[in-house]
């Protein structure tokens, strides 16, 4: 027993003697450099950045279209909101035709995703980035007629000005007085294809009714689609039709 303990002791000494000494790094403080107007530019870095900066500014300031009126997001039937809803419908419908999916029946987007107006005059690339700064994608929701009723119930409950395309929604005295898709009443036995954003499809802005349908991804960025649509239309003709009619709507205080 003593020999065994002695053996363990020898092994322990060998392990300690073989251990690498612990080196403690020198510790010293560094001076904080604050980014202010007084901070001098690094010319070498600036020389590298400038060509890319000029190229980006050139692309962002490129004129892609023109509008004779201000494109606004105000009101229940804003011309900018309806225009972008129409572009969403068109883009999704074009994609559907190329991918053997039935034609799109309607489109819904959210007013909160439209971040600013487009002033009267030339429309620049950067303005579309300002209007739509998010990376949302267009998706198509496949729904039966009974589940589509949830869309109309949403507008009855919220009376929110989320833009629509190919839809007419009218409410009066707490009930739906008109609900049309492509000018027709809802068929409970029909399958509908609704274009929207991935944000709304996943329940954004409390649009939980979309969860009852099947989501089909298109891979199309909304901003990319809007850029292409503005480029395709050198002179914008903004829609002025009425799609959302909230009678006796209570105004927010």
Buried (B, 14 or more C-beta within 10 A) or exposed (E): EEEEEEEEEEEEEEEEEEEEEEEEEEEEEEEEEEEEEEEEEEEEEEEEEEEEEEEEEEEBEEEBBBBEEBBBBEEBBBBBBBBBBBBBBBBBBBBBEEEEBEEBBBBBBBBEBBEBBBEEEEBBBBBBBBBBEEEBBBBBBBBBBEBBBBBBEBBBEEBBBBBBBBBBBBBBEEEBEEBBBEEEEBEEEBBBBBBBBBBBBEEBBEBEBBEEBEBBEBEBBBBBBBBBBBBEBEEBEBBEEEBBBBEEEEEEE
